[in-house]
Amino acid sequence: MSNITDKAFIVHSKPFRETSIIFDFLTRENGLVSTILKGAKKRKDISQLQPARELIINTSRANLPLLIKYELNQSYAIKKEHLLLLIYFNELIYRLVPKNQPQKTLFKFYHNYISYMSSTQDDQDSIIIGFELLILKNLGYAVTSDVPLSLIEENHIFYYDKLKGFRRVSNHYQGNKISGKDLKFLMNFDINSITAKKILRNITKDVITNIASPKSIKSFDIIK
């Protein structure tokens, strides 16, 4: 039976026994897959296997495939200040995306987002929120509004209901809330124009935590 060739990004890796490494790749054709590279620590070309690099990989067909061959297809120069964000985004994929299921839309979005992160001047909160919204949508947990966009009043206040989306609430509500103006920006994916980005991040973090349970997202502790 022939091997599998695919385009891929590394999202996670861990040592295996004395010299091997298990790599988790987000691939174009097969989604999130785990592979083992035997004798990895003895290989001279191991430095090619880094995040933010689109690779072409060749793997065997098995429950835990062997990583037989890999080559660099395209590399992206992620800005130093964005490296922690990349770690967070990769952990979200590793923790939330089911393995061995086609994820062509996710792969395309991830590919485009890596390219965007290598050149954007957007602030950190905008970058984080954009990624979180897109991956939540891909997983079937899109952040929505219970109120149609055309009926959202800018001076109204909204909170997020996990079942129904953003709903109108009084000014005296004590939880996380955003204005109708910001909600309009959010529904139009105009992230840079949102003023209450920290509050919105609290909301998306809560949604992600609810999905990930009982798993924990360790990277929450490294981004502010």
Residue frames relative to the residue before (quaternion, step in Angstrom):
aa qw qx qy qz dx dy dz
M 1.0000 0.0000 0.0000 0.0000 0.00 0.00 0.00
S 0.4805 -0.7061 0.4460 0.2677 3.58 -0.83 1.01
N 0.5358 -0.6108 0.4811 0.3292 3.54 -1.26 0.46
I 0.4643 -0.6664 0.5151 0.2736 3.55 -1.36 0.18
T 0.1140 -0.7731 0.6216 0.0532 3.57 -0.90 0.97
D 0.1006 0.8077 -0.5644 0.1375 3.57 -0.78 1.01
K 0.4474 -0.6195 0.5571 0.3251 3.55 -1.29 0.32
A 0.0224 0.8389 -0.5363 0.0906 3.58 -0.90 0.85
F 0.1817 -0.7195 0.6561 0.1371 3.50 -1.40 0.47
I 0.4238 -0.6761 0.5354 0.2769 3.59 -1.04 0.74
V 0.0784 -0.8001 0.5928 0.0481 3.58 -0.91 0.91
H 0.8012 0.0235 0.0035 0.5979 3.60 1.23 -0.34
S 0.0404 0.7837 -0.6198 0.0067 3.56 -1.18 0.55
K 0.0128 0.7900 -0.6129 0.0034 3.55 -1.20 0.50
P 0.5608 -0.6074 0.4355 0.3562 3.62 -1.08 0.67
F 0.0924 -0.7720 0.6270 0.0496 3.55 -1.20 0.62
R 0.8155 -0.0713 -0.0256 0.5738 3.54 -0.53 1.24
E 0.8136 -0.3329 0.1824 0.4404 3.59 -1.15 -0.48
T 0.8494 0.1571 -0.0389 0.5023 3.59 0.83 -0.90
S 0.6456 0.5508 -0.3198 0.4213 3.60 1.23 -0.22
I 0.2007 -0.7508 0.6173 0.1223 3.55 -1.34 0.32
I 0.2605 -0.7207 0.6178 0.1764 3.56 -1.10 0.77
F 0.1239 -0.7879 0.6021 0.0368 3.55 -0.77 1.10
D 0.1882 -0.7343 0.6391 0.1299 3.53 -1.11 0.78
F 0.1180 -0.8113 0.5725 0.0045 3.52 -0.67 1.20
L 0.2659 -0.6597 0.6647 0.2288 3.51 -1.28 0.55
T 0.0802 -0.8316 0.5495 -0.0034 3.57 -0.43 1.24
R 0.6074 -0.5901 0.3972 0.3536 3.53 -1.20 0.54
E 0.7902 0.3532 -0.1700 0.4710 3.60 0.85 -0.95
N 0.8177 0.2847 -0.1061 0.4888 3.60 1.00 -0.76
G 0.5487 -0.6517 0.3897 0.3497 3.58 1.20 0.30
L 0.7629 -0.3090 0.2711 0.4990 3.55 -1.09 -0.78
V 0.0607 0.8101 -0.5762 0.0897 3.58 -0.59 1.16
S 0.3122 -0.7187 0.5909 0.1920 3.55 -1.20 0.66
T 0.0055 -0.7852 0.6191 -0.0120 3.56 -1.01 0.82
I 0.2777 -0.7459 0.5761 0.1861 3.57 -1.23 0.38
L 0.1754 -0.7566 0.6235 0.0901 3.51 -0.96 0.98
K 0.2474 -0.7993 0.5333 0.1248 3.55 -0.30 1.25
G 0.8284 0.1662 -0.1479 0.5141 3.55 -1.02 0.84
A 0.2171 0.8364 -0.4849 0.1346 3.56 1.25 0.43
K 0.6956 0.5070 -0.2856 0.4213 3.58 0.91 -0.93
K 0.6639 0.4791 -0.3042 0.4870 3.58 1.27 -0.17
R 0.5678 0.6295 -0.3744 0.3757 3.59 1.27 -0.21
K 0.4534 -0.7048 0.4833 0.2533 3.56 -0.96 0.88
D 0.7258 0.4337 -0.2423 0.4758 3.59 1.13 -0.59
I 0.3241 0.7837 -0.4827 0.2184 3.60 1.25 0.27
S 0.5729 0.6164 -0.3751 0.3888 3.60 1.17 -0.52
Q 0.5456 0.6090 -0.4037 0.4103 3.60 1.20 -0.27
L 0.6768 0.5014 -0.2872 0.4561 3.56 1.13 -0.67
Q 0.2882 0.7413 -0.5327 0.2891 3.52 0.22 1.41
P 0.5782 -0.5629 0.4455 0.3878 3.61 -1.17 0.46
A 0.7875 0.3151 -0.2589 0.4620 3.56 -1.33 0.40
R 0.6143 0.4775 -0.3737 0.5050 3.55 1.18 0.59
E 0.2861 -0.7299 0.5918 0.1876 3.54 -0.84 0.97
L 0.1185 -0.8139 0.5688 0.0040 3.53 -0.66 1.20
I 0.2667 -0.6693 0.6469 0.2498 3.50 -1.36 0.19
I 0.0544 -0.8302 0.5546 -0.0184 3.55 -0.52 1.20
N 0.1912 -0.7437 0.6306 0.1126 3.50 -1.27 0.58
T 0.0052 0.8230 -0.5646 0.0628 3.58 -0.64 1.15
S 0.5213 -0.6112 0.4925 0.3348 3.53 -1.27 0.43
R 0.4673 -0.6360 0.5242 0.3198 3.56 -1.31 0.14
A 0.3607 0.7006 -0.5326 0.3089 3.58 -0.34 1.27
N 0.6751 -0.4703 0.3610 0.4390 3.56 -1.27 0.19
L 0.7408 0.0783 -0.0725 0.6632 3.55 1.15 -0.73
P 0.2343 -0.8316 0.4858 0.1324 3.59 0.11 1.29
L 0.4475 -0.6375 0.5547 0.2928 3.51 -1.28 0.51
L 0.3309 -0.6879 0.6045 0.2276 3.55 -1.06 0.78
I 0.1760 -0.8461 0.5007 0.0498 3.53 -0.19 1.34
K 0.8057 -0.0248 0.0770 0.5868 3.54 0.93 -0.94
Y 0.0352 0.7853 -0.6178 0.0218 3.56 -1.15 0.62
E 0.0214 0.7846 -0.6193 0.0185 3.53 -1.13 0.68
L 0.5336 -0.6363 0.4593 0.3153 3.54 -1.13 0.67
N 0.1971 -0.7775 0.5882 0.1029 3.55 -0.89 0.98
Q 0.7756 -0.1551 0.1269 0.5986 3.57 0.99 -0.89
S 0.1765 -0.7866 0.5861 0.0816 3.57 -0.99 0.85
Y 0.1880 -0.7791 0.5912 0.0902 3.57 -1.09 0.78
A 0.3391 -0.7500 0.5379 0.1822 3.56 -0.89 0.99
I 0.1440 -0.8058 0.5721 0.0517 3.56 0.10 1.32
K 0.4951 -0.6649 0.4691 0.3045 3.57 -0.88 0.93
K 0.6311 -0.5777 0.3702 0.3618 3.53 -1.07 0.82
E 0.6923 0.4901 -0.2831 0.4476 3.58 0.94 -0.87
H 0.6865 0.4694 -0.2805 0.4793 3.58 1.26 -0.21
L 0.4352 0.7291 -0.4505 0.2759 3.61 1.22 -0.07
L 0.6436 0.5079 -0.3296 0.4682 3.60 1.01 -0.74
L 0.6110 0.5417 -0.3503 0.4589 3.57 1.11 -0.66
L 0.6291 0.5337 -0.3320 0.4574 3.57 1.02 -0.78
I 0.6214 0.5300 -0.3358 0.4693 3.59 1.02 -0.79
Y 0.6559 0.5109 -0.3017 0.4666 3.58 0.96 -0.88
F 0.6750 0.4966 -0.3029 0.4538 3.59 0.82 -0.95
N 0.6546 0.5073 -0.3133 0.4648 3.57 0.99 -0.82
E 0.6420 0.5113 -0.3364 0.4617 3.59 1.03 -0.71
L 0.6058 0.5491 -0.3613 0.4482 3.59 1.01 -0.72
I 0.6579 0.4929 -0.3093 0.4781 3.58 0.93 -0.85
Y 0.6763 0.5102 -0.2937 0.4429 3.57 0.86 -0.98
R 0.7351 0.4351 -0.2322 0.4652 3.59 0.96 -0.87
L 0.7952 0.3795 -0.1626 0.4440 3.58 0.94 -0.86
V 0.6898 0.4879 -0.2930 0.4476 3.58 1.04 -0.67
P 0.4293 -0.6948 0.5070 0.2757 3.63 -0.81 0.93
K 0.4668 -0.7080 0.4620 0.2595 3.56 -1.02 0.81
N 0.8571 0.2070 -0.1515 0.4467 3.50 -1.39 0.47
Q 0.5570 0.5309 -0.4304 0.4719 3.53 1.00 0.91
P 0.5588 -0.6234 0.4151 0.3562 3.61 -0.87 0.86
Q 0.0000 -0.7980 0.6006 -0.0505 3.58 -0.91 0.96
K 0.0564 0.8509 -0.5206 0.0425 3.58 0.85 0.95
T 0.6473 0.5122 -0.3283 0.4592 3.59 0.98 -0.78
L 0.6537 0.5075 -0.3060 0.4707 3.57 0.98 -0.87
F 0.6409 0.5241 -0.3300 0.4536 3.60 0.93 -0.84
K 0.6649 0.5001 -0.3046 0.4637 3.58 0.90 -0.90
F 0.6613 0.4953 -0.3060 0.4729 3.58 0.92 -0.88
Y 0.6503 0.5083 -0.3195 0.4654 3.61 0.94 -0.85
H 0.6315 0.5349 -0.3217 0.4601 3.57 0.94 -0.91
N 0.6941 0.4687 -0.2765 0.4712 3.58 0.85 -0.96
Y 0.6577 0.5193 -0.3155 0.4452 3.58 1.02 -0.77
I 0.6082 0.5347 -0.3480 0.4723 3.59 1.05 -0.71
S 0.6481 0.5090 -0.3105 0.4738 3.58 0.97 -0.84
Y 0.6471 0.5231 -0.3032 0.4645 3.58 0.98 -0.90
M 0.6736 0.5097 -0.2963 0.4456 3.60 0.94 -0.88
S 0.6477 0.5379 -0.3224 0.4327 3.58 1.13 -0.52
S 0.7971 0.2849 -0.1439 0.5127 3.59 1.22 -0.29
T 0.5574 0.6674 -0.3840 0.3106 3.60 1.15 -0.44
Q 0.3003 -0.7165 0.5994 0.1929 3.52 -1.31 0.49
D 0.3834 0.7367 -0.4761 0.2893 3.60 1.28 0.15
D 0.5426 -0.6234 0.4513 0.3366 3.56 -1.16 0.59
Q 0.7007 -0.5059 0.3138 0.3932 3.55 -1.25 0.51
D 0.6517 0.5262 -0.3308 0.4347 3.60 0.88 -0.86
S 0.6456 0.5197 -0.3228 0.4571 3.59 0.99 -0.82
I 0.6440 0.5226 -0.3167 0.4603 3.58 0.99 -0.85
I 0.6730 0.5015 -0.2938 0.4574 3.58 0.91 -0.95
I 0.6799 0.4996 -0.2972 0.4471 3.56 0.80 -1.03
G 0.6388 0.5395 -0.3288 0.4390 3.58 0.94 -0.87
F 0.6771 0.4812 -0.2960 0.4716 3.58 0.90 -0.90
E 0.6587 0.5209 -0.3166 0.4411 3.58 0.88 -0.92
L 0.6597 0.5085 -0.3148 0.4551 3.58 0.91 -0.87
L 0.6880 0.4941 -0.2870 0.4474 3.57 0.93 -0.88
I 0.6841 0.4578 -0.3102 0.4756 3.59 0.93 -0.78
L 0.6086 0.5376 -0.3584 0.4606 3.60 1.06 -0.63
K 0.6367 0.5148 -0.3201 0.4766 3.57 1.00 -0.80
N 0.6576 0.5198 -0.3086 0.4495 3.57 0.95 -0.87
L 0.7028 0.4602 -0.2561 0.4782 3.57 1.09 -0.73
G 0.5677 -0.6135 0.3757 0.4003 3.58 1.28 -0.08
Y 0.6254 0.5086 -0.3398 0.4845 3.58 1.26 0.38
A 0.0687 0.8417 -0.5320 0.0618 3.58 0.97 0.84
V 0.4124 -0.6755 0.5546 0.2569 3.55 -1.04 0.84
T 0.0017 -0.8312 0.5504 -0.0783 3.55 -0.47 1.25
S 0.3810 -0.6918 0.5554 0.2603 3.54 -1.35 -0.10
D 0.4422 -0.6809 0.5231 0.2593 3.54 -1.04 0.83
V 0.6892 0.4149 -0.2479 0.5399 3.56 1.28 -0.39
P 0.4784 -0.6690 0.4750 0.3130 3.63 -0.75 0.94
L 0.6339 -0.5698 0.3692 0.3704 3.56 -1.06 0.76
S 0.6750 0.5212 -0.2953 0.4307 3.58 0.94 -0.89
L 0.7224 0.4243 -0.2396 0.4906 3.60 1.21 -0.45
I 0.4878 0.6582 -0.4437 0.3632 3.61 1.23 0.05
E 0.2231 -0.7641 0.5952 0.1102 3.57 -0.74 1.11
E 0.5196 -0.6888 0.4108 0.2945 3.57 -0.79 1.03
N 0.7215 0.4400 -0.2602 0.4671 3.61 1.04 -0.67
H 0.5228 0.6107 -0.4315 0.4093 3.60 1.24 0.07
I 0.3578 -0.7217 0.5593 0.1956 3.57 -1.28 0.46
F 0.1066 -0.8163 0.5677 0.0080 3.58 -0.97 0.91
Y 0.1479 -0.7428 0.6443 0.1058 3.53 -1.22 0.67
Y 0.4636 -0.6999 0.4698 0.2730 3.57 -1.21 0.33
D 0.1644 -0.7536 0.6341 0.0552 3.52 -0.83 1.15
K 0.4625 -0.7246 0.4338 0.2699 3.62 -0.57 1.14
L 0.7083 0.4541 -0.2632 0.4721 3.59 1.13 -0.58
K 0.8175 0.2695 -0.1063 0.4978 3.58 0.97 -0.82
G 0.5504 -0.6152 0.4068 0.3913 3.59 1.22 -0.14
F 0.7567 -0.3445 0.2602 0.4909 3.57 -1.22 -0.35
R 0.0390 -0.7913 0.6095 -0.0291 3.53 -0.92 1.03
R 0.5560 -0.6188 0.4415 0.3362 3.53 -1.13 0.69
V 0.0089 -0.7840 0.6197 -0.0345 3.56 -1.09 0.80
S 0.5937 -0.5760 0.4166 0.3771 3.57 -1.22 0.32
N 0.6524 -0.5201 0.3885 0.3910 3.55 -1.29 0.35
H 0.6591 0.5388 -0.3001 0.4305 3.58 1.18 -0.51
Y 0.4053 0.7121 -0.4776 0.3171 3.60 1.27 -0.01
Q 0.3498 -0.7958 0.4695 0.1547 3.58 -0.79 1.05
G 0.6215 0.5643 -0.3471 0.4181 3.61 1.20 -0.27
N 0.7318 -0.3683 0.3040 0.4861 3.57 -1.27 -0.32
K 0.0996 0.7963 -0.5849 0.1173 3.56 -0.79 1.01
I 0.1509 -0.7737 0.6091 0.0875 3.54 -1.20 0.58
S 0.5667 -0.6009 0.4454 0.3455 3.55 -1.26 0.39
G 0.6356 -0.5185 0.4100 0.3989 3.51 -1.28 0.35
K 0.5940 0.5707 -0.3586 0.4392 3.57 1.11 -0.66
D 0.6827 0.4645 -0.2790 0.4902 3.57 0.92 -0.93
L 0.6224 0.5442 -0.3465 0.4431 3.58 1.03 -0.73
K 0.6230 0.5287 -0.3376 0.4673 3.58 1.04 -0.73
F 0.6352 0.5143 -0.3262 0.4749 3.57 0.96 -0.85
L 0.6534 0.5275 -0.3076 0.4474 3.58 0.96 -0.91
M 0.6900 0.4852 -0.2863 0.4545 3.58 0.83 -0.95
N 0.6932 0.4239 -0.2612 0.5212 3.58 1.24 -0.48
F 0.3972 -0.7412 0.4357 0.3210 3.56 1.40 0.10
D 0.3771 0.6697 -0.5252 0.3654 3.55 1.00 0.93
I 0.0931 -0.8675 0.4872 0.0386 3.56 0.60 1.21
N 0.6455 0.5558 -0.3328 0.4046 3.59 0.94 -0.83
S 0.6842 0.5031 -0.2901 0.4411 3.60 1.09 -0.61
I 0.5196 0.6415 -0.4188 0.3782 3.61 1.23 -0.26
T 0.3212 -0.7632 0.5319 0.1772 3.58 -0.89 0.93
A 0.7404 0.3858 -0.2165 0.5061 3.61 1.01 -0.79
K 0.0657 0.8500 -0.5198 0.0548 3.59 0.78 0.99
K 0.6301 0.5355 -0.3440 0.4448 3.61 0.98 -0.76
I 0.6501 0.5005 -0.3134 0.4781 3.58 1.00 -0.80
L 0.6485 0.5114 -0.3200 0.4643 3.57 0.96 -0.86
R 0.6296 0.5244 -0.3371 0.4637 3.59 1.05 -0.68
N 0.6029 0.5377 -0.3551 0.4704 3.59 1.08 -0.62
I 0.6544 0.5157 -0.3058 0.4607 3.56 1.03 -0.82
T 0.6910 0.4636 -0.2900 0.4727 3.60 0.83 -0.93
K 0.6081 0.5462 -0.3498 0.4578 3.58 1.09 -0.70
D 0.6456 0.5205 -0.3147 0.4618 3.57 0.99 -0.83
V 0.6422 0.5123 -0.3187 0.4727 3.60 0.99 -0.83
I 0.6714 0.4984 -0.2956 0.4621 3.58 0.90 -0.93
T 0.6370 0.5275 -0.3240 0.4594 3.58 0.96 -0.86
N 0.6465 0.5273 -0.3128 0.4540 3.57 1.00 -0.83
I 0.6673 0.4861 -0.2938 0.4819 3.59 1.04 -0.79
A 0.7095 0.4952 -0.2615 0.4277 3.56 0.91 -0.97
S 0.5011 0.6809 -0.4231 0.3261 3.61 1.13 -0.53
P 0.5703 -0.2043 -0.7956 0.0091 1.57 -1.89 1.70
K 0.4235 0.6880 -0.4858 0.3336 3.60 1.22 0.25
S 0.2877 -0.7426 0.5737 0.1914 3.57 -1.14 0.53
I 0.3181 -0.7042 0.5969 0.2160 3.54 -1.18 0.62
K 0.2855 -0.8129 0.4852 0.1494 3.56 -0.10 1.29
S 0.6305 0.5785 -0.3301 0.3986 3.58 1.08 -0.69
F 0.4513 0.6659 -0.4671 0.3672 3.59 1.21 -0.17
D 0.6826 0.5190 -0.2815 0.4306 3.58 1.08 -0.71
I 0.7205 0.4579 -0.2602 0.4512 3.60 1.16 -0.35
I 0.7062 0.3627 -0.2776 0.5410 3.59 1.22 -0.09
K 0.2602 -0.7838 0.5520 0.1151 3.53 -0.99 0.88
